[in-house]
Amino acid sequence: MNKEQKQAQLALKTAKGQIDAAINMLDEGRYCVDVSNQIIAAQGLLKKANLLILKQHMNHCVMEAFKNDKDSDKIDEIIDILSKIIGK
């Protein structure tokens, strides 16, 4: 596991904890805005983890594909994932 993957894993584990906390907050009848803030924090970590994974992909998988003249498939993958991120 490389540096980006380790950082992404940590962000995902932290997000998981925040999601569990949000669920517990709902069970406890906590203030809605507090629950919403917990959810927003988890979303931020999920976005961070995704960016780290994509960075790792670009620096390793895509770079390797360009070296081996298999770049068009990797470009299509990146375009596909970016369209999902921006919701198109």
C-alpha positions in Angstrom: 0.0 0.0 0.0 1.5 3.4 -1.0 1.2 6.8 0.7 -2.0 7.9 -1.0 -3.7 4.6 -0.3 -2.7 4.8 3.4 -4.1 8.3 3.7 -7.3 7.3 1.8 -7.7 4.4 4.2 -7.4 6.6 7.2 -9.9 9.1 5.8 -12.3 6.3 5.1 -12.0 4.9 8.6 -12.5 8.3 10.1 -15.6 8.9 7.8 -16.9 5.5 8.9 -16.6 6.6 12.5 -18.4 9.9 11.7 -21.2 8.0 10.0 -21.6 5.7 13.0 -21.6 8.8 15.2 -24.3 10.4 13.1 -26.5 7.3 13.3 -26.0 7.3 17.1 -26.9 10.9 17.3 -30.2 10.2 15.4 -30.9 7.3 17.8 -30.3 9.7 20.7 -32.6 12.4 19.3 -29.8 14.9 19.0 -30.2 18.3 17.4 -30.7 18.0 13.6 -28.1 20.7 12.7 -25.5 18.8 14.8 -26.3 15.6 12.9 -26.1 17.4 9.6 -22.7 18.8 10.5 -21.5 15.3 11.3 -22.7 14.1 7.9 -21.0 17.0 6.1 -17.8 16.1 7.9 -18.1 12.5 6.7 -18.8 13.7 3.1 -15.7 15.8 3.2 -13.5 12.9 4.2 -15.1 10.7 1.5 -14.2 13.3 -1.1 -10.7 13.5 0.3 -10.3 9.7 0.1 -11.6 9.7 -3.4 -9.2 12.4 -4.5 -6.3 10.5 -2.9 -7.2 7.3 -4.7 -7.6 9.1 -8.0 -4.2 10.8 -7.5 -2.6 7.4 -6.9 -4.3 6.0 -10.0 -3.1 8.9 -12.1 0.5 8.7 -10.8 0.8 4.9 -11.2 -1.8 3.2 -13.4 -2.3 6.0 -15.9 1.3 6.9 -16.1 2.1 3.2 -16.7 -0.6 3.0 -19.4 1.0 6.0 -21.2 4.4 4.3 -21.2 2.8 1.2 -22.8 0.7 3.0 -25.4 -2.6 2.0 -23.7 -3.5 5.6 -22.8 -6.9 5.9 -24.5 -8.5 3.3 -22.1 -7.2 5.1 -19.1 -8.3 8.5 -20.4 -11.8 7.1 -20.9 -11.8 5.8 -17.3 -10.8 9.2 -15.9 -13.5 10.9 -18.0 -16.1 8.4 -16.8 -15.2 8.9 -13.1 -15.0 12.7 -13.5 -18.5 12.7 -15.0 -19.7 10.8 -11.9 -18.1 13.2 -9.6 -19.6 16.3 -11.2 -22.9 14.6 -11.7 -23.2 14.6 -15.5 
